[in-house]
């Protein structure tokens, strides 16, 4: 494959990934009002569960589990930040912490 072909493949995957992330965002926004407080939004036990699951999925797919974990931890934190803001907006809670 040429570099141009590889880049075109990456661009096509990015299109798919953005669509999937948009679907994930919509689900996270739906979850925000169902959570009782900031600790429920941060959900460290759930984060650990998701990270363990995606590490397994990465191994099964032939991907580097450490790389996938780093990507997921960054993504999860971004969604926690967004969900915290959404939770505060919906529940009238105190202003979110500065990131």
C-alpha distances in whole Angstrom, upper triangle without the diagonal:
4,7,8,6,7,10,11,10,13,15,15,16,19,20,21,22,24,26,27,28,30,32,32,34,36,37,38,40,42,43,44,48,48,48,51,51,48,48,47,44,43,43,42,43,40,38,38,38,34,33,34,32,29,29,29,27,24,25,25,22,20,20,22,26,27,24,25,28,28,26,29,32,31,30,33,35,34,35,39,39,39,41,44,44,44,47,49,49,50,52,54,53,53,51,48,47,45,42
4,5,5,6,9,10,11,12,14,15,17,18,20,22,22,24,26,27,28,30,32,33,34,37,38,38,40,42,43,44,48,49,48,52,51,48,48,47,44,43,44,43,44,41,39,39,39,36,34,35,34,31,30,31,29,26,27,28,24,23,22,24,27,28,25,26,29,29,27,29,32,31,30,34,35,34,35,39,39,39,41,43,44,44,47,49,48,49,52,53,53,53,50,47,47,44,41
4,5,5,6,9,10,10,12,14,15,16,18,20,21,22,24,25,26,28,30,31,32,34,36,36,38,40,41,42,45,46,46,49,48,45,46,45,42,40,41,40,41,39,36,37,37,34,32,34,33,29,29,30,28,25,27,27,23,22,21,22,26,26,23,24,27,26,24,27,29,28,28,31,32,31,33,36,36,36,38,41,41,41,44,46,45,47,49,51,50,50,47,44,43,41,38
4,5,5,6,9,10,10,12,14,15,17,19,20,21,23,24,25,27,29,30,31,33,35,36,37,39,40,41,45,46,46,49,48,45,46,45,42,41,42,41,42,40,37,38,38,35,33,35,34,30,30,32,29,26,28,29,25,24,23,25,28,28,25,25,29,27,25,28,30,29,28,31,33,31,33,36,36,35,38,40,40,40,43,45,44,46,49,50,49,49,47,44,43,41,38
4,5,5,6,9,10,11,12,14,15,17,18,20,22,23,24,26,28,29,30,32,34,35,36,38,39,41,44,45,45,48,47,45,45,44,41,40,41,40,41,38,36,37,37,33,32,33,32,28,29,30,27,24,26,26,22,22,21,23,26,27,24,24,28,27,24,27,30,28,27,31,33,31,32,36,36,35,37,40,40,40,43,45,44,45,48,50,49,50,47,44,44,42,39
4,5,5,6,9,10,11,12,14,16,16,18,20,21,22,24,26,27,28,30,32,32,34,36,37,38,42,42,42,46,45,42,42,41,38,37,38,37,38,35,33,33,33,30,28,30,29,25,25,27,24,21,23,23,19,19,18,20,23,23,20,20,24,23,21,24,26,25,24,28,30,28,29,33,33,33,35,37,38,38,40,43,42,43,46,47,47,47,44,41,41,39,36
4,5,5,6,9,10,10,12,14,15,16,19,20,20,22,24,25,26,29,30,31,32,35,35,36,40,41,41,44,43,40,41,40,37,36,37,36,37,35,32,33,33,30,28,30,29,25,26,28,25,22,24,25,21,21,19,21,23,24,20,20,24,23,20,23,25,24,23,26,28,26,27,31,31,30,33,35,35,35,38,40,40,41,44,45,45,45,42,39,39,37,33
4,5,5,6,9,10,11,13,14,15,17,19,20,21,23,24,26,28,29,30,32,34,35,36,39,40,41,44,43,41,42,40,37,37,37,37,38,35,33,34,34,30,29,31,30,26,27,28,25,23,26,25,22,22,20,23,25,26,22,22,25,25,22,24,27,25,24,27,29,27,28,32,32,31,33,36,36,35,38,40,40,41,44,45,45,45,43,40,40,38,35
4,5,5,6,9,10,11,12,14,16,17,18,20,22,23,24,26,28,28,30,32,33,35,38,39,39,42,42,39,40,38,35,35,35,35,36,33,30,32,31,27,27,28,26,23,24,25,22,20,22,22,18,18,17,20,22,23,20,19,23,23,20,22,25,24,22,25,27,26,27,30,31,30,32,35,35,34,37,39,39,40,43,44,44,44,42,39,39,37,34
4,5,5,6,9,10,10,12,14,15,16,18,20,20,22,24,26,26,28,30,31,32,35,36,36,40,39,36,37,36,32,32,32,32,33,30,28,29,29,25,24,26,25,21,22,23,20,18,21,21,17,18,16,18,20,21,17,17,20,19,16,19,22,20,19,22,24,22,23,27,27,27,29,31,32,32,34,36,36,37,40,41,41,41,39,36,35,34,31
4,5,5,6,9,10,11,13,14,15,17,19,20,21,23,25,25,27,29,30,31,35,36,36,39,38,36,37,36,32,32,33,33,34,31,29,30,30,26,26,28,26,23,24,26,23,21,24,24,20,21,19,21,23,23,20,19,22,21,18,20,23,21,19,23,24,22,23,27,27,26,28,31,31,30,33,35,35,36,39,40,40,40,38,35,35,33,30
4,5,5,7,9,10,11,13,14,16,17,19,20,22,23,25,26,28,29,31,34,35,35,39,38,36,37,35,32,32,33,33,34,31,29,30,30,26,26,28,26,22,24,25,22,20,23,23,19,20,19,21,23,24,21,19,23,22,19,20,24,22,20,23,25,23,23,27,28,26,28,31,31,31,33,36,35,36,39,40,40,41,39,36,36,35,32
4,5,5,6,9,10,11,12,14,15,16,18,20,21,22,24,26,27,28,32,32,33,36,36,34,34,32,30,29,30,30,30,27,25,27,26,22,22,24,22,18,20,21,18,17,20,19,16,17,15,18,19,21,17,16,19,19,16,17,20,19,17,20,22,21,21,24,25,24,26,29,29,29,31,34,33,34,37,38,38,39,37,34,34,33,30
4,5,5,6,9,10,10,12,14,15,16,18,20,20,22,24,25,26,30,31,31,34,34,31,32,31,28,27,28,28,29,26,24,26,26,22,21,24,22,19,21,22,19,18,21,21,18,19,17,19,20,21,17,16,19,18,14,16,19,17,15,18,20,18,18,22,22,21,23,26,26,26,29,31,30,31,34,36,35,36,33,31,31,30,27
4,6,5,6,9,10,11,13,15,15,17,19,20,21,23,25,26,29,30,31,34,34,32,33,31,28,28,29,30,31,28,26,28,27,23,24,26,24,21,23,25,21,20,24,23,20,22,20,22,23,24,21,19,21,21,17,18,21,19,17,20,22,19,19,23,23,22,23,27,26,26,28,31,30,31,34,35,35,36,34,31,32,31,28
4,6,5,6,9,10,11,13,14,16,17,19,20,22,23,25,28,28,29,33,33,31,32,30,27,27,27,28,29,25,24,26,25,21,21,24,21,18,21,22,18,18,21,21,17,20,18,20,21,22,19,17,20,20,16,17,20,19,16,18,21,19,18,22,23,21,23,26,26,25,28,30,30,30,33,35,35,36,34,31,32,31,29
4,5,5,6,9,10,10,12,14,15,16,18,20,21,22,26,26,27,30,30,28,28,27,24,24,24,25,25,22,20,22,22,18,18,21,19,15,18,20,16,16,19,19,16,18,16,18,18,19,16,14,16,16,13,13,16,15,12,15,17,16,15,19,20,18,20,23,23,23,25,28,27,28,31,32,32,33,31,28,29,28,25
4,5,5,6,9,10,10,12,14,15,16,18,20,21,24,25,26,29,29,27,28,26,23,23,24,25,26,23,21,24,23,19,20,23,21,18,21,23,20,19,23,23,20,22,20,21,21,22,19,16,18,18,14,14,17,15,12,15,17,14,14,18,18,16,18,21,21,20,23,26,25,25,28,30,30,31,29,26,27,26,24
4,5,5,6,9,10,11,13,14,15,17,19,20,23,24,25,29,29,27,28,26,23,24,25,26,27,23,22,25,24,20,21,24,21,19,22,23,20,20,24,23,21,23,21,23,23,24,21,19,20,21,17,16,19,18,14,16,19,16,15,19,20,17,19,22,22,21,23,26,25,25,28,30,30,32,30,27,29,28,26
4,5,5,6,9,10,11,12,14,16,17,19,22,22,23,27,27,25,26,24,21,21,22,23,23,20,19,21,20,16,18,20,18,15,19,20,17,17,21,20,18,21,19,21,20,21,19,16,18,18,15,14,17,16,12,14,17,15,13,17,19,17,17,21,21,20,22,25,25,24,27,29,29,31,29,26,28,28,25
4,5,5,6,9,10,10,12,14,15,16,20,20,21,24,24,22,23,21,18,19,19,21,22,18,17,20,19,15,16,19,18,15,18,20,17,18,21,21,19,22,19,20,20,20,18,15,16,16,13,12,14,13,9,11,14,11,10,14,15,13,14,18,18,17,19,22,22,22,25,27,26,28,26,23,24,24,21
4,5,5,6,9,10,11,13,14,16,18,20,20,24,24,23,24,22,19,20,21,23,24,20,19,22,22,18,20,23,21,19,22,23,21,21,25,25,23,25,23,24,23,24,22,19,20,20,16,15,17,16,12,13,16,13,11,15,15,13,14,17,17,15,18,21,20,20,23,25,25,27,25,23,24,24,22
4,5,5,6,9,10,11,13,15,17,18,19,23,23,23,23,21,18,20,20,22,22,19,18,21,20,17,19,21,19,18,21,22,19,21,24,24,22,25,23,24,23,24,22,19,20,21,17,16,18,17,14,14,17,15,12,15,17,14,14,18,18,16,18,21,21,20,23,25,26,28,26,24,26,26,24
4,5,5,6,9,10,11,13,16,16,17,20,21,19,20,18,15,16,16,18,19,15,15,18,17,13,15,18,16,15,18,20,17,18,22,22,21,23,21,22,21,22,20,17,17,18,15,12,15,14,10,10,13,12,9,12,14,12,12,15,16,14,16,19,19,19,21,24,24,25,24,21,23,23,21
4,5,5,6,9,10,11,14,15,16,19,19,18,19,17,14,15,16,18,20,16,16,19,19,15,17,21,19,18,21,23,21,21,25,25,24,26,24,25,23,23,22,19,19,19,16,14,15,14,10,10,12,10,7,10,12,9,9,13,13,11,13,16,16,16,19,21,21,22,21,18,20,21,19
4,5,5,6,9,10,12,14,15,19,19,19,20,18,15,17,18,20,21,18,18,21,20,18,20,23,21,20,24,25,23,24,27,27,26,29,27,28,26,27,25,22,22,22,19,17,19,18,14,14,16,14,10,13,14,11,10,14,14,11,14,17,16,15,18,20,21,23,22,20,22,23,22
4,5,5,6,9,11,11,13,17,18,17,18,15,13,15,15,18,18,15,15,19,17,15,18,20,18,18,22,23,21,22,26,25,25,28,26,27,25,26,24,21,21,22,19,16,18,18,14,13,15,14,10,12,14,12,10,14,15,12,13,17,17,15,18,20,21,23,22,20,23,24,22
4,5,5,6,10,10,11,14,15,14,15,12,10,12,12,15,16,13,13,17,16,14,16,19,18,18,21,23,21,22,26,26,25,28,26,26,24,24,23,20,19,20,18,15,15,15,12,10,12,11,7,9,11,9,7,10,12,9,10,14,14,13,15,18,18,20,19,17,19,20,19
4,5,5,8,10,11,14,14,14,16,14,11,14,15,18,19,16,16,20,20,18,20,23,22,21,25,26,25,26,29,30,29,31,29,29,27,28,26,23,23,23,20,18,18,18,15,13,14,13,9,10,11,8,6,10,10,7,8,12,11,10,13,15,16,18,17,16,18,20,19
4,6,7,8,10,13,15,15,17,14,12,15,15,19,19,16,17,21,20,18,21,24,22,22,26,27,25,27,30,30,29,32,30,31,29,29,28,25,24,25,23,20,21,20,17,16,17,16,12,13,15,12,9,12,13,10,10,13,13,11,13,16,17,20,20,18,21,23,22
4,6,5,7,10,12,12,14,10,9,12,12,15,16,13,15,18,17,16,19,21,20,20,24,25,24,26,29,29,29,31,29,30,27,28,27,24,23,23,22,18,19,19,16,14,15,15,11,11,13,11,8,11,12,10,9,13,13,11,13,16,16,19,19,17,20,22,21
4,5,6,9,9,10,12,9,7,11,12,15,17,14,15,19,19,17,20,23,22,22,25,27,26,28,31,31,31,33,31,31,28,29,28,25,23,24,22,19,19,19,16,14,14,14,11,10,11,9,6,8,9,6,5,9,10,8,9,12,12,15,15,13,16,18,18
4,6,8,9,11,13,11,10,13,14,18,19,17,18,22,21,21,23,26,25,26,29,30,29,31,34,34,34,37,35,35,32,32,32,29,27,28,26,23,23,23,20,18,18,18,14,13,14,13,9,10,11,8,6,9,9,6,7,11,11,15,16,15,18,21,21
4,7,9,11,13,9,9,13,13,17,17,15,17,20,19,19,22,24,23,24,27,29,28,30,33,33,33,36,34,34,31,31,31,28,26,27,26,23,22,23,21,18,19,19,15,14,16,15,11,12,14,11,9,12,13,10,10,14,14,17,18,17,20,23,23
4,6,8,9,6,6,10,10,14,14,13,15,18,18,18,21,23,22,23,26,28,27,29,32,32,33,35,33,33,30,30,30,27,25,26,25,21,20,21,19,16,17,17,14,12,14,14,10,10,12,11,8,11,13,11,10,13,12,15,16,15,17,20,20
4,7,8,6,8,11,11,15,15,15,17,20,20,20,23,25,25,26,29,30,30,32,35,35,36,38,36,35,32,32,32,30,27,28,27,24,23,24,22,19,19,20,17,14,16,16,12,11,14,13,9,11,13,11,9,12,10,13,15,15,17,20,21
4,6,5,7,9,10,13,15,15,16,19,20,20,22,24,25,26,28,30,30,32,34,35,36,38,35,34,31,31,31,29,26,26,26,23,21,22,21,17,16,18,16,12,13,14,11,9,12,12,8,9,12,11,9,11,9,11,12,11,13,17,18
4,5,5,6,9,11,14,14,14,17,18,19,20,23,24,24,26,28,29,30,32,34,34,36,33,32,29,28,28,26,23,23,23,20,18,18,18,15,13,15,13,10,10,12,9,7,10,11,8,9,12,13,11,12,9,10,11,9,10,14,14
4,5,5,6,8,11,11,12,14,16,17,18,20,21,22,24,26,27,28,30,32,32,34,32,30,27,26,27,25,22,22,22,19,17,18,18,14,13,16,14,10,12,14,12,10,13,14,11,12,16,16,14,16,13,13,15,12,13,16,16
4,6,5,8,10,10,11,14,14,15,17,19,20,21,23,25,25,27,29,30,31,33,31,30,26,26,27,24,21,22,22,19,17,19,18,14,14,16,13,10,13,14,10,10,13,13,10,12,15,15,13,16,13,15,16,14,15,18,18
4,5,9,11,10,10,14,15,14,16,19,19,20,22,24,24,25,28,29,29,31,29,28,25,25,25,22,20,20,19,16,15,16,14,11,11,12,10,7,9,10,7,6,10,10,8,10,13,13,12,15,13,14,14,12,13,16,15
4,6,9,8,8,11,13,13,14,17,18,18,20,22,23,24,26,28,28,30,27,26,23,22,22,20,17,17,17,14,12,13,13,9,9,11,10,6,9,11,9,8,12,13,11,13,16,16,16,18,15,16,15,12,13,15,14
4,6,5,6,9,10,11,12,14,15,17,18,20,21,22,25,26,27,28,26,25,22,21,22,20,17,18,18,15,13,15,14,11,11,14,12,9,12,14,11,11,15,15,13,16,19,18,18,20,17,18,19,16,16,19,17
4,5,5,6,9,10,10,12,14,15,16,19,20,21,23,24,25,27,24,23,19,19,20,18,15,16,17,14,11,14,14,11,11,14,13,11,14,16,14,14,18,18,17,19,22,22,21,23,20,21,21,18,17,19,17
4,5,5,6,9,10,11,12,14,15,17,18,20,22,23,24,26,24,23,19,19,21,18,15,17,18,15,13,16,16,13,14,17,15,13,17,19,16,17,20,21,19,21,24,24,23,25,23,24,24,21,21,23,21
4,5,5,6,9,10,10,12,14,15,16,18,20,21,22,24,22,22,18,18,19,17,14,16,16,13,12,15,14,10,12,15,13,12,15,16,14,15,19,19,17,20,23,22,22,24,22,24,24,21,21,23,21
4,5,5,6,9,10,11,12,14,15,16,18,20,21,22,20,19,15,15,16,14,11,12,13,9,8,11,11,8,9,12,11,10,13,15,14,15,18,18,18,20,23,23,23,25,23,23,23,20,19,21,18
4,6,5,6,9,10,11,12,14,15,17,19,20,21,19,18,14,14,16,14,10,13,14,11,10,13,14,11,12,16,15,14,17,19,18,18,22,22,21,24,26,26,26,28,26,27,26,23,22,24,21
4,6,5,6,9,10,11,12,14,16,17,18,20,19,18,14,15,17,14,12,15,15,12,12,15,15,12,14,17,16,15,19,20,18,20,23,23,22,25,27,26,27,29,27,28,28,25,25,26,24
4,5,5,6,9,10,10,12,14,15,16,18,16,16,13,14,14,11,9,12,12,9,9,13,11,9,12,15,13,13,17,18,16,18,21,21,21,24,26,25,26,28,27,28,27,24,24,25,22
4,5,5,6,9,10,10,12,14,15,16,14,13,9,10,11,9,6,9,10,7,7,11,11,9,12,15,14,14,17,19,18,20,23,23,23,26,28,28,28,30,28,29,28,25,24,25,22
4,6,5,6,9,10,11,13,14,16,14,13,9,11,13,10,8,12,13,10,11,15,15,13,16,18,18,18,21,22,21,23,26,26,26,29,31,31,31,33,31,32,31,28,27,28,25
4,5,5,6,9,10,11,12,14,13,13,10,12,14,11,10,13,13,11,12,16,15,13,17,19,18,18,22,22,21,23,26,26,26,29,31,30,31,33,32,33,32,29,29,30,27
4,5,5,6,8,10,10,12,10,11,8,10,11,7,7,11,10,8,10,13,12,12,15,17,16,17,20,21,21,23,26,25,26,29,30,30,31,34,32,33,32,28,28,29,25
4,5,5,6,9,10,11,9,8,5,7,9,7,6,10,11,9,11,14,14,14,17,19,19,20,23,24,23,25,28,28,28,31,33,33,34,36,34,35,34,30,30,30,27
4,5,5,6,9,10,10,10,7,11,12,10,10,14,14,13,15,18,17,17,20,22,21,22,25,26,26,28,31,30,31,34,35,35,36,38,37,37,37,33,33,33,30
4,5,5,6,9,8,10,8,12,12,9,11,14,13,12,15,17,16,16,20,21,20,22,25,25,25,27,30,29,30,33,34,34,35,38,36,37,36,33,33,33,30
4,5,5,6,5,6,5,9,9,7,9,12,11,11,14,16,16,16,19,21,21,22,25,25,26,28,30,30,31,34,35,35,36,39,37,38,37,33,33,33,29
4,5,5,6,7,6,10,11,9,11,14,15,14,17,19,19,20,22,24,24,25,28,29,29,31,34,34,34,37,39,38,40,42,40,41,40,36,36,35,32
4,6,8,10,9,13,14,12,14,17,17,16,19,21,21,21,24,26,25,27,30,30,30,32,35,34,35,38,39,39,40,43,41,42,41,38,38,38,34
4,6,9,10,13,13,11,14,16,15,15,19,20,19,20,24,24,24,26,29,29,29,32,34,34,35,38,39,38,40,42,41,42,41,37,37,37,33
4,7,9,12,12,11,14,16,16,16,19,21,21,22,25,26,26,28,30,31,31,34,36,36,37,40,41,41,42,45,43,44,42,39,38,38,34
4,6,9,8,7,11,12,12,13,16,17,17,19,21,22,23,25,27,28,28,31,33,33,34,37,38,38,40,42,40,41,39,35,35,34,30
4,6,5,6,9,10,11,12,14,16,17,18,20,22,23,24,26,27,28,30,32,33,34,36,38,38,39,41,40,40,38,34,33,32,29
4,5,5,6,9,10,10,12,14,15,16,18,20,20,22,24,25,26,27,30,30,31,34,35,36,37,39,37,37,36,32,31,30,27
4,5,5,6,9,10,10,12,14,15,17,19,20,21,23,24,25,27,29,30,31,33,35,35,36,38,36,36,34,30,29,28,25
4,5,5,6,9,10,11,12,14,16,17,19,20,22,23,24,26,28,29,30,32,33,34,36,37,35,35,33,29,28,27,24
4,5,5,6,9,10,10,12,14,15,16,18,20,21,22,24,26,26,27,30,31,32,33,35,33,34,32,28,27,27,23
4,5,5,6,9,10,10,12,14,15,16,18,20,20,22,24,25,26,28,30,30,31,33,31,31,30,26,25,25,21
4,5,5,6,9,10,11,13,14,15,17,19,20,21,23,24,25,27,29,30,31,32,30,30,28,24,23,22,19
4,6,5,6,9,10,11,12,14,16,17,18,20,22,23,24,26,27,28,30,31,30,30,28,24,23,22,19
4,5,5,6,8,10,10,12,14,15,16,18,20,20,21,24,25,26,27,29,27,28,26,22,22,21,18
4,5,5,6,9,10,10,12,14,15,16,18,20,20,22,24,25,26,27,25,25,24,20,19,19,15
4,6,5,6,9,10,11,13,14,15,17,18,20,21,23,24,26,27,25,24,22,19,18,17,13
4,5,5,6,9,10,11,12,14,16,16,18,20,21,22,24,25,24,24,22,18,18,18,15
4,5,5,6,9,10,10,12,14,15,16,18,20,20,21,23,22,22,20,17,17,17,14
4,5,5,6,9,10,10,12,14,15,16,18,20,21,22,20,20,18,14,13,13,10
4,5,5,6,9,10,11,12,14,16,17,18,20,21,20,19,17,14,14,13,10
4,5,5,6,8,10,10,12,14,15,16,18,19,18,19,17,14,14,15,13
4,5,5,6,9,10,10,12,14,15,16,17,16,16,15,11,12,13,11
4,6,5,6,9,10,11,12,14,15,16,14,14,12,9,9,10,8
4,5,5,6,9,10,11,12,14,15,14,15,13,10,12,12,11
4,5,5,6,8,10,10,12,13,13,14,13,10,12,14,13
4,5,5,6,9,10,10,11,10,10,9,7,9,11,11
4,6,5,6,9,10,10,10,10,8,6,9,11,11
4,5,5,6,8,10,10,12,11,10,13,14,15
4,5,5,6,8,8,10,10,9,12,15,16
4,6,5,5,5,6,7,7,11,13,15
4,6,6,7,9,9,9,13,15,17
4,6,8,11,12,12,16,18,19
4,5,9,11,12,15,18,20
4,7,8,11,14,17,19
4,7,8,11,15,17
4,6,9,12,15
4,7,9,12
4,6,9
4,6
4
